């Protein structure tokens, strides 16, 4: 298996900063925050939330966008601070361009296809555990059996 935890040096105006994958528990927290934020972008039926429909016309919902931007700023700060292992005063000193460059690399490190592939594998194992095996004995109707197909 190739190494999944690369460290990328990002050159800034006066220094370099190392960007890496989040520690596991911080990654879980990041994904929860990201999921909550993305849920605000779309309605349950998949329509874009930033557009309100009224009187037969679609209108841009500026208030919803302001809320999403505020929350995405918190998410960006969380990701940058935890993937660089730096503190908030360091982040406050970055220029916009530097901050966006560090954010781009932090997103790349923490949303790599290899990470999502592993997440899908874990979800598959959890689904197998949760889904009862089908029984051949009709008299055991309603009895749940644990799957014995757990792989490590």
ABEGO torsion letter per residue (X at the ends): XBBABBBBBBBBAABBBBBBBBBAAAAAAAAAAAAAAAAAABBAAGBBAABBBBGGBBBBBAAAAAAAAAAAAAAAAAAAAAAAGBBAAAAAABBAAAAAAAAAAAAAAAABAAAAAAAAAAAAAAAAAABBBBBABAAABGBBBBBAABBX
